[in-house]
Amino acid sequence: MAATILADDDDDDINPFTSIMLLAPTRQPPKPESEEDHQNQSPLSSSKAGITSQQLLDQNNYYLHSINSHLLIRQLPSQGLSFQLWPAATTLVTLLDTHSSQSTIPNPLSTLFKAQENRPLRILELGSGTGLVGIAAAALLSANVTVTDLPHVLCNLHFNVEANSKLLQDNQGAKVNIAGLSWGVDEDMKAIGKEYDLILGSDVVYHDRLYKPLIKTLRFFLLGNDDGSKKKRVAFVMAHLKRWKKESAFFKMARKHFDVDIIHSDPPSHGARVGVVVYRMVGKCFLSINSVPS
């Protein structure tokens, strides 16, 4: 059952590197990159970015129970935060897998995936990083998924989509498109378009200077059309692991425009104070007359 977010969480800051999913127990957490580094890195290439043969083998296999298949993801931790996997992504993939298993156990995502007449679901993922969530969503839901990130991340996204091409082909209707998207940039958003049934994101709330661009992006995809008409009801499903107290500022901004609910929460992992929380955001223009504003 969804729980509407009504108040800020005043927990102390949480070290983000106590909960990062490491490739191996001996791997040390990478030094955090600055926003400038994140925005200005050069396009990834094995020749120019200094990628070693060991890095090229730095891959993770994920077993998707509901379709009895393996998904392969390459990580390049030395290239920055966008090139490695984080706990929120695996939580979202697990929920997608459970939904697709046709289990009798209730799944918080089930009400969000409604079959479309004569076409697959159209899903947009923001801040795709390695592409784990988007590729899994395409395979598990036989969906048409557009994965997006900054230009320097797209080369690794292409690699991971290609690495799973057979998995996608084996699941009829599954397709993954790749597009560059800088949050808040009108040209990028308009090029991608608004015709989606669902928006996904995992661990997209990190740099505080990106909060406003992310909100602007969500407003573009979730709220009404440019001509003032209402668009169909679209939800943003965001898996998030809290790391800093300042993140409450993002949720304050989000509640001005969206109805924000918690639809799932993981218990804290060993040694952690908090677990991954999955939120659903819907434009306030779609609230029922009986809804209580957040």
C-alpha positions as CSV (number, residue, x, y, z in Angstrom):
1,M,0.0,0.0,0.0
2,A,1.4,3.4,-1.0
3,A,2.2,5.9,1.7
4,T,2.1,9.5,0.8
5,I,5.1,11.5,1.8
6,L,4.0,14.4,4.0
7,A,7.1,15.4,6.0
8,D,10.8,15.6,5.6
9,D,13.1,12.9,6.9
10,D,15.6,14.5,9.2
11,D,18.0,11.6,9.5
12,D,21.7,12.4,9.7
13,D,23.8,12.3,6.6
14,I,24.6,8.7,5.4
15,N,27.9,7.8,3.9
16,P,27.1,6.8,0.3
17,F,30.0,4.4,0.1
18,T,28.8,2.2,2.9
19,S,26.1,0.9,0.7
20,I,27.6,0.9,-2.8
21,M,27.3,-2.5,-4.5
22,L,30.9,-3.4,-5.1
23,L,32.0,-5.8,-7.9
24,A,34.1,-7.8,-5.4
25,P,34.7,-7.7,-1.7
26,T,38.3,-6.4,-2.2
27,R,37.3,-3.5,-4.5
28,Q,37.7,-0.1,-2.9
29,P,35.0,2.6,-3.4
30,P,35.9,5.1,-6.1
31,K,36.5,8.7,-5.3
32,P,33.3,10.7,-5.9
33,E,33.3,12.7,-9.1
34,S,32.3,16.3,-9.0
35,E,29.3,17.5,-11.0
36,E,31.7,19.1,-13.4
37,D,33.4,15.8,-14.0
38,H,30.1,14.1,-14.4
39,Q,28.9,16.6,-17.0
40,N,32.2,17.2,-18.9
41,Q,33.9,13.8,-19.2
42,S,34.9,12.9,-22.8
43,P,33.0,10.2,-24.7
44,L,34.0,6.7,-23.6
45,S,36.2,4.7,-25.9
46,S,38.6,1.9,-25.2
47,S,41.5,3.7,-27.0
48,K,41.1,7.2,-25.6
49,A,39.7,6.5,-22.1
50,G,42.5,4.2,-21.1
51,I,40.3,1.2,-20.5
52,T,42.3,-1.9,-19.7
53,S,41.6,-5.4,-20.7
54,Q,40.7,-6.2,-17.1
55,Q,38.1,-3.4,-17.1
56,L,36.6,-4.8,-20.3
57,L,36.0,-8.0,-18.4
58,D,34.5,-6.2,-15.4
59,Q,31.0,-7.6,-16.0
60,N,28.1,-8.8,-13.9
61,N,25.6,-11.5,-14.8
62,Y,22.0,-11.1,-13.5
63,Y,19.6,-14.0,-13.5
64,L,16.0,-13.0,-14.3
65,H,13.9,-15.7,-12.8
66,S,10.6,-15.0,-14.5
67,I,12.1,-15.5,-18.0
68,N,14.9,-17.9,-17.0
69,S,17.5,-15.8,-18.6
70,H,20.8,-14.1,-17.8
71,L,21.5,-10.4,-18.4
72,L,25.1,-9.2,-18.8
73,I,26.2,-5.8,-17.7
74,R,29.6,-4.2,-18.1
75,Q,30.8,-1.8,-15.4
76,L,33.7,0.6,-15.7
77,P,34.1,2.0,-12.2
78,S,37.2,4.1,-13.0
79,Q,35.2,6.1,-15.6
80,G,32.8,7.6,-12.9
81,L,29.6,7.0,-11.1
82,S,27.5,6.5,-14.2
83,F,29.6,3.4,-15.1
84,Q,28.9,1.3,-12.0
85,L,25.9,-0.4,-10.4
86,W,24.1,0.9,-7.3
87,P,21.7,-0.8,-4.9
88,A,18.6,1.0,-6.1
89,A,18.9,-0.4,-9.6
90,T,18.9,-4.0,-8.4
91,T,15.9,-3.3,-6.2
92,L,14.0,-2.1,-9.2
93,V,15.0,-5.0,-11.3
94,T,13.9,-7.4,-8.6
95,L,10.5,-5.8,-8.5
96,L,10.2,-6.0,-12.3
97,D,11.2,-9.6,-12.2
98,T,8.7,-10.4,-9.5
99,H,5.9,-8.6,-11.4
100,S,6.7,-10.7,-14.5
101,S,6.7,-14.0,-12.7
102,Q,2.9,-13.9,-12.4
103,S,3.2,-14.8,-8.8
104,T,0.2,-14.6,-6.5
105,I,2.2,-12.4,-4.2
106,P,1.1,-8.7,-4.6
107,N,3.7,-6.6,-6.4
108,P,3.6,-2.8,-6.0
109,L,4.4,-2.3,-9.7
110,S,1.5,-4.5,-11.0
111,T,-1.0,-1.6,-11.1
112,L,1.4,0.5,-13.2
113,F,1.8,-1.9,-16.0
114,K,-1.4,-2.0,-18.0
115,A,-1.5,-3.8,-21.3
116,Q,-1.7,-1.5,-24.3
117,E,-3.8,-2.5,-27.3
118,N,-1.8,-3.9,-30.1
119,R,1.5,-2.5,-29.0
120,P,4.2,-3.0,-26.3
121,L,4.6,-0.7,-23.3
122,R,6.6,2.4,-24.0
123,I,9.0,3.1,-21.1
124,L,11.6,5.9,-20.6
125,E,14.5,5.5,-18.2
126,L,16.2,8.6,-16.9
127,G,19.9,8.5,-15.9
128,S,20.3,4.9,-17.2
129,G,24.0,4.6,-16.3
130,T,24.9,1.0,-17.2
131,G,21.4,0.3,-18.6
132,L,20.6,-2.5,-16.2
133,V,17.1,-1.4,-15.3
134,G,16.1,-0.4,-18.8
135,I,17.4,-3.5,-20.5
136,A,15.8,-5.7,-17.8
137,A,12.5,-3.8,-18.2
138,A,12.5,-4.4,-22.0
139,A,13.2,-8.1,-21.6
140,L,10.8,-8.8,-18.7
141,L,7.9,-6.8,-20.0
142,S,8.5,-7.2,-23.8
143,A,8.5,-3.4,-23.8
144,N,9.9,-0.7,-26.0
145,V,12.3,1.1,-23.7
146,T,14.3,4.3,-24.3
147,V,17.4,4.5,-22.1
148,T,19.0,7.9,-21.6
149,D,22.0,9.5,-20.1
150,L,24.7,12.1,-20.8
151,P,26.6,11.8,-24.0
152,H,29.8,10.4,-22.5
153,V,27.8,7.5,-21.0
154,L,26.2,6.3,-24.2
155,C,29.1,4.2,-25.5
156,N,28.9,1.8,-22.5
157,L,25.1,1.8,-22.8
158,H,25.4,0.7,-26.5
159,F,27.9,-2.0,-25.4
160,N,25.5,-3.4,-22.8
161,V,22.4,-3.3,-25.1
162,E,24.4,-5.1,-27.8
163,A,25.7,-7.6,-25.2
164,N,22.0,-8.5,-24.5
165,S,20.7,-8.4,-28.0
166,K,19.8,-12.1,-28.1
167,L,17.9,-11.8,-24.8
168,L,15.9,-8.9,-26.2
169,Q,15.3,-10.8,-29.5
170,D,14.0,-13.8,-27.6
171,N,11.4,-11.7,-25.8
172,Q,9.0,-10.7,-28.5
173,G,8.4,-7.0,-28.7
174,A,11.4,-6.1,-26.5
175,K,13.4,-3.2,-27.9
176,V,15.9,-0.8,-26.4
177,N,16.6,2.6,-27.9
178,I,19.5,4.8,-26.7
179,A,19.3,8.6,-26.5
180,G,21.4,11.4,-25.0
181,L,19.5,13.5,-22.4
182,S,20.9,16.3,-20.3
183,W,18.2,17.0,-17.7
184,G,16.4,20.3,-18.2
185,V,17.6,20.9,-21.7
186,D,14.6,21.6,-23.9
187,E,16.2,20.4,-27.1
188,D,17.0,17.0,-25.7
189,M,13.6,16.5,-24.0
190,K,11.7,17.5,-27.2
191,A,13.8,15.2,-29.3
192,I,12.8,12.3,-27.1
193,G,9.1,13.2,-27.0
194,K,6.4,12.6,-24.5
195,E,4.7,9.4,-25.7
196,Y,5.5,7.1,-22.9
197,D,3.4,4.9,-20.6
198,L,5.9,4.9,-17.7
199,I,9.1,6.7,-16.6
200,L,11.7,4.8,-14.6
201,G,14.8,6.0,-12.6
202,S,17.2,4.6,-10.0
203,D,19.6,6.6,-7.8
204,V,19.0,9.7,-9.9
205,V,19.0,12.1,-6.8
206,Y,22.6,12.8,-6.0
207,H,24.2,16.2,-7.0
208,D,22.1,19.0,-5.4
209,R,22.7,21.3,-8.4
210,L,20.9,18.8,-10.6
211,Y,17.7,18.8,-8.5
212,K,16.1,21.6,-10.5
213,P,17.1,20.2,-13.9
214,L,15.6,16.9,-12.9
215,I,12.4,18.5,-11.7
216,K,12.1,20.4,-14.9
217,T,12.6,17.1,-16.8
218,L,9.9,15.3,-14.8
219,R,7.5,18.2,-15.3
220,F,8.0,17.9,-19.1
221,F,7.3,14.2,-19.1
222,L,4.6,13.9,-16.4
223,L,2.5,17.1,-16.7
224,G,0.2,18.6,-19.3
225,N,1.0,19.2,-22.9
226,D,2.3,22.5,-24.3
227,D,-1.1,23.5,-25.6
228,G,-2.6,23.3,-22.1
229,S,-4.4,20.0,-22.7
230,K,-4.0,17.1,-20.2
231,K,-1.9,14.2,-21.3
232,K,-2.6,10.6,-20.2
233,R,-1.7,9.6,-16.7
234,V,2.0,8.7,-16.5
235,A,3.9,7.8,-13.4
236,F,7.6,8.2,-12.5
237,V,8.9,5.2,-10.5
238,M,12.1,6.0,-8.7
239,A,14.2,3.7,-6.6
240,H,16.4,5.7,-4.2
241,L,18.8,5.0,-1.4
242,K,19.2,8.0,0.8
243,R,22.7,9.2,1.4
244,W,22.6,12.9,2.4
245,K,20.2,14.9,4.5
246,K,20.2,17.6,1.7
247,E,18.3,15.2,-0.5
248,S,15.1,16.3,1.3
249,A,15.3,19.5,-0.8
250,F,14.6,17.5,-3.9
251,F,11.5,15.9,-2.4
252,K,10.3,19.4,-1.2
253,M,10.5,20.6,-4.8
254,A,8.9,17.4,-6.1
255,R,5.9,17.7,-3.9
256,K,5.1,21.1,-5.3
257,H,4.3,19.5,-8.7
258,F,3.7,15.8,-8.0
259,D,1.8,13.4,-5.8
260,V,4.7,11.5,-4.1
261,D,4.0,8.0,-2.7
262,I,6.2,5.2,-1.3
263,I,5.2,1.9,-3.0
264,H,8.0,-0.3,-1.7
265,S,10.9,-0.2,0.8
266,D,13.7,-2.7,1.4
267,P,15.0,-3.4,4.9
268,P,18.5,-2.0,5.5
269,S,21.3,-4.3,4.3
270,H,23.8,-5.5,6.9
271,G,25.6,-2.6,8.5
272,A,23.4,0.0,6.9
273,R,20.9,2.4,8.5
274,V,18.4,2.6,5.6
275,G,17.3,0.5,2.7
276,V,16.3,1.3,-0.8
277,V,12.9,3.1,-1.1
278,V,10.8,3.0,-4.3
279,Y,8.7,6.1,-4.9
280,R,5.8,6.8,-7.4
281,M,5.3,10.3,-8.6
282,V,2.3,11.5,-10.6
283,G,1.5,15.0,-11.7
284,K,-0.9,16.8,-9.4
285,C,-3.3,17.5,-12.2
286,F,-4.1,13.8,-12.1
287,L,-5.1,13.7,-8.4
288,S,-8.6,12.6,-7.7
289,I,-11.0,15.1,-6.1
290,N,-10.8,13.1,-2.8
291,S,-7.0,13.2,-2.7
292,V,-5.2,15.0,0.1
293,P,-2.5,17.4,-1.2
294,S,1.0,16.5,0.0
